[in-house]
């Protein structure tokens, strides 16, 4: 399988042992997409929502650790998964229980994240008020951790150009804010009140970063509090 990549940013630290990359989509779609990687107890890496990087980017990634787990987070974020498995045949492919049947359409999964990740120090969360669209992951040190979302929070604050941007602004309601998109409400929201309550519970002093599947991470506790308040108000 040919390794193809789209333009992307650098591998940037989030919290201790956690990094993220802002990638892009093919076909002129201006929506940014995020890959998250974190170090496992073995010294290897878990790859969340894989994005193909340039050879220079992959060399930088491999310098952080060997990719050992490939996490397909939901039915939508699976575009580059097969290419990663071809490049790293020994990587273990996992997905949330609710997403495995969708992940299996492009790449056979071996286990669910709810079973594999907790023994490795990752808290796998099914947030109150959400349908089983995806999981949220708490990674990093207990006193300085990150919450990893995929599509149940967006951070695309600028409206995007072109036809794709028009559709995302007016059809899927995905741009111009931090929070839950119109499309995610339709597909993944079971109770706005319950999700609002769960987001309130996440306002902890030890929350150091929020990483989402589309848009830059929120860094620093004060910024995380502001972002959670914005998301809550939008619900």
C-alpha positions as a Markdown table, in Angstrom:
| # | Residue | x | y | z |
|---|---|---|---|---|
| 1 | Unk | 0.0 | 0.0 | 0.0 |
| 2 | Unk | 1.4 | 3.4 | -1.0 |
| 3 | Unk | 2.0 | 5.8 | 1.9 |
| 4 | Unk | 0.2 | 9.0 | 1.0 |
| 5 | Unk | 0.0 | 12.0 | 3.2 |
| 6 | Unk | -1.6 | 15.5 | 3.3 |
| 7 | Unk | 0.1 | 18.6 | 4.6 |
| 8 | Unk | 0.4 | 18.7 | 8.4 |
| 9 | Unk | 1.9 | 20.6 | 11.3 |
| 10 | Unk | 4.6 | 19.5 | 13.8 |
| 11 | Unk | 4.3 | 16.9 | 16.5 |
| 12 | Unk | 3.5 | 19.1 | 19.5 |
| 13 | Unk | 3.5 | 18.2 | 23.2 |
| 14 | Unk | 0.2 | 18.4 | 25.1 |
| 15 | Unk | 1.0 | 17.1 | 28.6 |
| 16 | Unk | 3.8 | 14.8 | 29.8 |
| 17 | Unk | 3.9 | 11.8 | 27.5 |
| 18 | Unk | 1.1 | 13.0 | 25.2 |
| 19 | Unk | 1.5 | 14.7 | 21.8 |
| 20 | Unk | -0.8 | 15.9 | 19.0 |
| 21 | Unk | -0.5 | 16.7 | 15.3 |
| 22 | Unk | -2.8 | 19.0 | 13.3 |
| 23 | Unk | -3.3 | 17.3 | 9.9 |
| 24 | Unk | -5.4 | 18.0 | 6.8 |
| 25 | Unk | -7.8 | 16.2 | 4.5 |
| 26 | Unk | -7.5 | 15.4 | 0.8 |
| 27 | Unk | -9.7 | 16.9 | -1.9 |
| 28 | Unk | -9.4 | 20.5 | -0.9 |
| 29 | Unk | -11.5 | 20.0 | 2.3 |
| 30 | Unk | -10.2 | 22.7 | 4.7 |
| 31 | Unk | -11.4 | 20.9 | 7.9 |
| 32 | Unk | -8.4 | 20.3 | 10.1 |
| 33 | Unk | -8.0 | 16.8 | 11.7 |
| 34 | Unk | -6.0 | 15.8 | 14.8 |
| 35 | Unk | -4.0 | 12.8 | 15.6 |
| 36 | Unk | -3.0 | 12.2 | 19.2 |
| 37 | Unk | -0.3 | 9.9 | 20.5 |
| 38 | Unk | 0.7 | 8.9 | 24.0 |
| 39 | Unk | 3.5 | 6.9 | 25.5 |
| 40 | Unk | 2.5 | 3.5 | 26.9 |
| 41 | Unk | 4.1 | 1.8 | 29.9 |
| 42 | Unk | 6.1 | -0.3 | 27.5 |
| 43 | Unk | 7.7 | 2.8 | 26.0 |
| 44 | Unk | 5.7 | 2.4 | 22.8 |
| 45 | Unk | 3.0 | 4.6 | 21.5 |
| 46 | Unk | -0.8 | 4.5 | 21.2 |
| 47 | Unk | -2.0 | 6.2 | 18.1 |
| 48 | Unk | -5.5 | 7.8 | 18.3 |
| 49 | Unk | -7.1 | 8.8 | 15.0 |
| 50 | Unk | -4.2 | 8.0 | 12.8 |
| 51 | Unk | -3.0 | 10.6 | 10.3 |
| 52 | Unk | -0.3 | 9.7 | 7.7 |
| 53 | Unk | 2.7 | 12.0 | 8.1 |
| 54 | Unk | 5.6 | 12.8 | 5.8 |
| 55 | Unk | 8.6 | 10.6 | 6.2 |
| 56 | Unk | 10.3 | 13.3 | 8.2 |
| 57 | Unk | 7.2 | 13.4 | 10.5 |
| 58 | Unk | 7.1 | 9.6 | 10.8 |
| 59 | Unk | 10.8 | 9.6 | 11.8 |
| 60 | Unk | 10.1 | 12.2 | 14.5 |
| 61 | Unk | 7.2 | 10.1 | 15.7 |
| 62 | Unk | 9.2 | 6.9 | 15.8 |
| 63 | Unk | 11.9 | 8.7 | 17.8 |
| 64 | Unk | 9.2 | 9.1 | 20.6 |
| 65 | Unk | 8.4 | 5.4 | 20.6 |
| 66 | Unk | 7.3 | 2.4 | 18.5 |
| 67 | Unk | 3.7 | 2.6 | 17.4 |
| 68 | Unk | 2.1 | -0.4 | 19.3 |
| 69 | Unk | -1.6 | 0.4 | 19.5 |
| 70 | Unk | -3.8 | 1.9 | 16.7 |
| 71 | Unk | -7.0 | 3.3 | 18.1 |
| 72 | Unk | -9.8 | 3.9 | 15.6 |
| 73 | Unk | -12.0 | 6.2 | 17.7 |
| 74 | Unk | -15.3 | 6.2 | 15.8 |
| 75 | Unk | -17.0 | 5.4 | 12.5 |
| 76 | Unk | -15.6 | 8.5 | 10.8 |
| 77 | Unk | -11.9 | 8.6 | 11.8 |
| 78 | Unk | -10.6 | 5.6 | 9.9 |
| 79 | Unk | -9.2 | 7.0 | 6.7 |
| 80 | Unk | -5.6 | 6.2 | 7.2 |
| 81 | Unk | -5.9 | 3.2 | 9.5 |
| 82 | Unk | -5.2 | 0.5 | 6.9 |
| 83 | Unk | -2.0 | 2.3 | 5.8 |
| 84 | Unk | -0.8 | 2.4 | 9.3 |
| 85 | Unk | -1.4 | -1.4 | 9.7 |
| 86 | Unk | 0.4 | -2.0 | 6.5 |
| 87 | Unk | 3.4 | 0.1 | 7.7 |
| 88 | Unk | 3.4 | -1.5 | 11.2 |
| 89 | Unk | 2.1 | -5.1 | 10.8 |
| 90 | Unk | 2.5 | -5.8 | 14.5 |
| 91 | Unk | 0.4 | -2.9 | 15.7 |
| 92 | Unk | -2.7 | -3.9 | 17.7 |
| 93 | Unk | -5.9 | -2.4 | 16.2 |
| 94 | Unk | -8.6 | -1.5 | 18.7 |
| 95 | Unk | -11.8 | 0.6 | 18.7 |
| 96 | Unk | -14.6 | 1.4 | 21.1 |
| 97 | Unk | -17.1 | -1.5 | 21.4 |
| 98 | Unk | -19.8 | 0.6 | 19.6 |
| 99 | Unk | -17.5 | 1.5 | 16.8 |
| 100 | Unk | -15.8 | -1.9 | 16.0 |
| 101 | Unk | -18.3 | -2.9 | 13.4 |
| 102 | Unk | -17.6 | 0.3 | 11.5 |
| 103 | Unk | -13.8 | 0.1 | 12.0 |
| 104 | Unk | -13.9 | -3.5 | 10.7 |
| 105 | Unk | -15.2 | -2.3 | 7.4 |
| 106 | Unk | -11.8 | -0.9 | 6.6 |
| 107 | Unk | -9.5 | -2.8 | 9.0 |
| 108 | Unk | -10.1 | -5.7 | 11.3 |
| 109 | Unk | -10.0 | -4.8 | 14.9 |
| 110 | Unk | -8.5 | -7.1 | 17.5 |
| 111 | Unk | -10.0 | -5.8 | 20.7 |
| 112 | Unk | -12.1 | -3.0 | 22.2 |
| 113 | Unk | -10.5 | 0.0 | 23.9 |
| 114 | Unk | -12.6 | -0.4 | 27.0 |
| 115 | Unk | -10.7 | -3.7 | 27.7 |
| 116 | Unk | -7.2 | -2.8 | 26.4 |
| 117 | Unk | -6.5 | 0.7 | 27.7 |
| 118 | Unk | -7.5 | 0.8 | 31.4 |
| 119 | Unk | -4.7 | -1.6 | 32.4 |
| 120 | Unk | -2.3 | 0.7 | 30.6 |
| 121 | Unk | -3.3 | 3.7 | 32.7 |
| 122 | Unk | -5.8 | 5.3 | 30.4 |
| 123 | Unk | -9.3 | 6.1 | 31.7 |
| 124 | Unk | -11.9 | 5.2 | 29.0 |
| 125 | Unk | -15.0 | 7.3 | 29.6 |
| 126 | Unk | -18.6 | 7.0 | 28.3 |
| 127 | Unk | -19.8 | 10.5 | 28.9 |
| 128 | Unk | -23.3 | 10.9 | 30.4 |
| 129 | Unk | -25.8 | 12.2 | 27.8 |
| 130 | Unk | -24.1 | 10.8 | 24.8 |
| 131 | Unk | -25.1 | 7.8 | 22.6 |
| 132 | Unk | -22.3 | 5.3 | 22.1 |
| 133 | Unk | -20.7 | 7.2 | 19.2 |
| 134 | Unk | -17.2 | 7.3 | 20.7 |
| 135 | Unk | -15.3 | 7.2 | 24.0 |
| 136 | Unk | -13.4 | 10.0 | 25.7 |
| 137 | Unk | -9.9 | 9.3 | 27.1 |
| 138 | Unk | -8.2 | 10.7 | 30.1 |
| 139 | Unk | -4.4 | 10.4 | 29.6 |
| 140 | Unk | -1.3 | 11.8 | 31.3 |
| 141 | Unk | -0.4 | 12.4 | 34.9 |
| 142 | Unk | -3.2 | 12.6 | 37.4 |
| 143 | Unk | -2.3 | 16.1 | 38.5 |
| 144 | Unk | -1.8 | 17.4 | 34.9 |
| 145 | Unk | -3.9 | 15.3 | 32.5 |
| 146 | Unk | -5.6 | 15.7 | 29.1 |
| 147 | Unk | -9.1 | 14.8 | 27.9 |
| 148 | Unk | -9.1 | 13.4 | 24.4 |
| 149 | Unk | -12.3 | 13.8 | 22.4 |
| 150 | Unk | -12.9 | 13.1 | 18.8 |
| 151 | Unk | -16.2 | 14.4 | 17.4 |
| 152 | Unk | -18.2 | 15.1 | 20.5 |
| 153 | Unk | -16.5 | 18.5 | 20.8 |
| 154 | Unk | -15.1 | 20.6 | 18.0 |
| 155 | Unk | -12.7 | 23.6 | 18.1 |
| 156 | Unk | -13.0 | 25.1 | 14.6 |
| 157 | Unk | -13.6 | 28.7 | 15.6 |
| 158 | Unk | -13.1 | 30.3 | 12.1 |
| 159 | Unk | -15.6 | 29.7 | 9.3 |
| 160 | Unk | -13.8 | 27.8 | 6.5 |
| 161 | Unk | -13.6 | 28.7 | 2.8 |
| 162 | Unk | -15.1 | 27.1 | -0.2 |
| 163 | Unk | -18.0 | 24.7 | -0.7 |
| 164 | Unk | -16.8 | 22.5 | 2.1 |
| 165 | Unk | -16.7 | 25.5 | 4.4 |
| 166 | Unk | -20.2 | 26.5 | 3.4 |
| 167 | Unk | -21.6 | 23.1 | 4.1 |
| 168 | Unk | -19.8 | 22.8 | 7.5 |
| 169 | Unk | -21.1 | 26.2 | 8.5 |
| 170 | Unk | -24.7 | 26.0 | 7.4 |
| 171 | Unk | -25.5 | 22.2 | 7.1 |
| 172 | Unk | -23.5 | 20.4 | 9.8 |
| 173 | Unk | -23.1 | 23.5 | 12.0 |
| 174 | Unk | -19.4 | 22.6 | 12.7 |
| 175 | Unk | -17.6 | 25.9 | 12.6 |
| 176 | Unk | -17.4 | 29.2 | 14.5 |
| 177 | Unk | -17.3 | 27.9 | 18.1 |
| 178 | Unk | -16.0 | 25.4 | 20.6 |
| 179 | Unk | -18.6 | 22.8 | 21.4 |
| 180 | Unk | -21.0 | 20.1 | 20.0 |
| 181 | Unk | -21.8 | 20.4 | 16.3 |
| 182 | Unk | -25.2 | 20.2 | 14.8 |
| 183 | Unk | -24.3 | 16.9 | 13.2 |
| 184 | Unk | -23.0 | 15.5 | 16.5 |
| 185 | Unk | -26.2 | 16.5 | 18.2 |
| 186 | Unk | -28.2 | 14.5 | 15.6 |
| 187 | Unk | -25.9 | 11.4 | 15.8 |
| 188 | Unk | -24.6 | 11.3 | 19.3 |
| 189 | Unk | -26.6 | 13.4 | 21.8 |
| 190 | Unk | -29.0 | 11.5 | 24.0 |
| 191 | Unk | -29.6 | 14.1 | 26.7 |
| 192 | Unk | -28.3 | 17.7 | 26.5 |
| 193 | Unk | -29.0 | 18.1 | 30.3 |
| 194 | Unk | -26.9 | 15.0 | 31.1 |
| 195 | Unk | -24.0 | 15.9 | 28.8 |
| 196 | Unk | -24.1 | 19.4 | 30.2 |
| 197 | Unk | -23.8 | 17.9 | 33.7 |
| 198 | Unk | -21.0 | 15.7 | 32.7 |
| 199 | Unk | -19.0 | 18.6 | 31.2 |
| 200 | Unk | -19.5 | 20.5 | 34.4 |
| 201 | Unk | -17.9 | 17.6 | 36.3 |
| 202 | Unk | -14.8 | 17.9 | 34.1 |
| 203 | Unk | -14.0 | 21.3 | 35.4 |
| 204 | Unk | -11.1 | 20.1 | 37.6 |
| 205 | Unk | -8.0 | 21.9 | 38.7 |
| 206 | Unk | -5.8 | 19.1 | 37.3 |
| 207 | Unk | -7.3 | 19.3 | 33.8 |
| 208 | Unk | -4.4 | 20.7 | 31.7 |
| 209 | Unk | -5.6 | 20.2 | 28.1 |
| 210 | Unk | -8.5 | 19.3 | 26.0 |
| 211 | Unk | -7.8 | 17.7 | 22.6 |
| 212 | Unk | -10.5 | 17.3 | 20.0 |
| 213 | Unk | -10.6 | 15.6 | 16.6 |
| 214 | Unk | -10.9 | 18.8 | 14.6 |
| 215 | Unk | -9.1 | 22.0 | 15.6 |
| 216 | Unk | -6.3 | 22.9 | 17.9 |
| 217 | Unk | -6.0 | 21.7 | 21.5 |
| 218 | Unk | -7.0 | 23.8 | 24.4 |
| 219 | Unk | -4.0 | 24.3 | 26.6 |
| 220 | Unk | -3.9 | 25.3 | 30.3 |
| 221 | Unk | -6.4 | 24.9 | 33.0 |
| 222 | Unk | -8.0 | 28.4 | 32.7 |
| 223 | Unk | -8.5 | 28.0 | 29.0 |
| 224 | Unk | -10.0 | 24.6 | 29.5 |
| 225 | Unk | -12.5 | 26.0 | 32.0 |
| 226 | Unk | -13.5 | 28.8 | 29.6 |
| 227 | Unk | -13.9 | 26.2 | 26.7 |
| 228 | Unk | -16.0 | 23.9 | 28.9 |
| 229 | Unk | -18.2 | 26.8 | 29.9 |
| 230 | Unk | -18.7 | 27.7 | 26.2 |
| 231 | Unk | -19.6 | 24.2 | 25.3 |
| 232 | Unk | -22.0 | 24.0 | 28.2 |
| 233 | Unk | -23.7 | 27.2 | 27.3 |
| 234 | Unk | -24.2 | 26.0 | 23.7 |
| 235 | Unk | -26.1 | 23.0 | 24.9 |
